Amino acid sequence: RFSGTFVGNAESASPAAAASPPVAATLPAVPTIPVVPTIVGVPNTVAEGVLNPNEVKPPASGTRRARVLYDYEAADSTELALLADEMITVYSLPGMDPDWLIGERGNQKGKVPVTYLELLS
């Protein structure tokens, strides 16, 4: 015969489970308020991760020239397609992913991956 501990008994929990409080009881009951970063002078679409290249203005200083190392096909309208060996102007915006820069070629602009660029002076 089997002992009673093998029968589904709600009262027979393991000692470790009975000794620890539920996870929810250990967390403080503090309400959280979502924070949406805003950057002065930059449209809210950039702060939210959606880039409209036509709304982005280059900073007064901090633009650099860059040589494109490899061809790059833009994944969507927020990115700039690149051709190897072309020269573009690039700059960063506050709060932007550090793996990307804003690139400009003539009247075209969009996000470009840093790893495809050789940054010049």
PEPE-V552603 format. One record per pair of residues at least 24 apart in sequence whose C-alpha atoms are under 10 Angstrom apart, sorted by the first residue. I is the first residue (numbers start at 1). J is the second residue. D is the distance in Angstrom with one decimal. If there is no record, write none. Layout:
i->(I,I)
j->(J,J)
d->(D,D)
This chain:
i->(37,38,38,39,39,39,40,42,42,46,46,46,46,47,47,47,47,48,48,49,49,49,50,51,51,51,51,51,51,51,52,52,52,52,52,52,53,53,53,53,53,53,53,53,53,53,53,54,54,54,54,54,56,56,56,56,57,57,57,57,58,58,58,58,58,58,58,58,59,59,59,61,62,62,62,62,63,63,63,63,63,63,63,64,64,64,64,64,64,64,64,64,65,65,65,65,65,65,65,65,65,65,66,66,66,66,66,66,66,66,66,66,67,67,67,67,67,68,68,68,68,68,68,68,69,69,69,69,70,70,70,71,72,72,72,73,74,74,74,74,76,76,77,77,77,78,78,78,78,78,79,79,79,79,79,79,79,80,80,80,80,80,80,80,80,81,81,81,81,81,81,82,82,82,82,83,84,84,85,85,86,87,87,87,87,88,88,89,89,90,90,90,90)
j->(95,94,95,93,94,95,94,93,94,93,94,95,96,93,94,95,96,95,96,95,96,97,78,77,78,79,96,102,110,111,77,78,79,109,110,111,77,78,79,80,102,103,104,108,109,110,111,78,107,108,109,110,93,102,109,110,91,93,102,109,89,90,91,92,93,102,103,104,91,92,93,91,90,91,92,93,89,90,91,92,102,103,121,88,89,90,91,92,103,119,120,121,89,90,91,103,104,117,118,119,120,121,90,91,103,114,116,117,118,119,120,121,116,117,118,119,120,112,114,115,116,117,118,119,115,116,117,118,115,116,117,116,112,113,116,112,110,111,112,113,110,111,109,110,111,102,109,110,111,112,103,108,109,110,111,112,113,104,105,108,109,110,111,112,113,105,108,109,110,111,112,112,113,116,117,116,116,117,117,118,117,117,118,119,120,117,119,119,120,114,117,119,120)
d->(8.4,9.8,9.2,9.3,7.3,8.1,9.7,8.4,8.7,8.6,9.3,8.4,7.8,9.5,8.5,6.7,7.7,9.5,9.8,9.1,7.9,8.9,8.0,9.0,5.7,8.7,10.0,9.7,8.0,8.1,8.2,6.1,9.4,9.3,8.0,9.7,8.4,6.1,8.2,9.2,8.3,9.4,9.4,8.2,5.7,5.3,7.9,9.4,9.4,8.6,7.4,8.6,9.0,8.6,8.7,9.0,10.0,9.4,9.8,10.0,9.7,8.7,7.0,8.5,8.4,8.5,9.6,9.2,7.5,8.3,7.9,9.0,8.6,6.3,7.9,9.8,6.5,5.6,4.8,8.0,9.6,9.5,9.4,8.4,5.6,5.3,6.4,9.7,9.6,7.1,6.6,6.3,4.6,6.1,8.9,9.4,9.6,9.6,8.7,6.4,5.4,6.6,6.7,9.8,8.9,9.7,9.6,6.0,5.4,4.5,5.3,8.3,8.6,5.7,5.1,6.6,7.3,9.8,9.5,9.3,5.9,4.7,6.3,8.8,8.4,5.3,5.5,6.6,9.2,5.8,7.8,8.0,8.5,8.7,7.6,9.9,8.9,8.7,8.3,10.0,9.6,9.8,9.7,7.7,9.3,9.6,8.2,5.3,6.1,9.2,8.6,9.9,7.6,4.4,4.3,6.1,9.0,8.0,8.7,7.5,6.1,4.5,5.7,6.0,9.3,9.9,9.6,9.3,8.3,9.0,7.8,8.1,9.9,8.7,9.7,9.9,8.7,9.2,9.4,9.7,9.9,9.4,9.6,9.9,9.7,9.3,9.7,9.5,9.7,9.6,9.5,8.5,10.0)
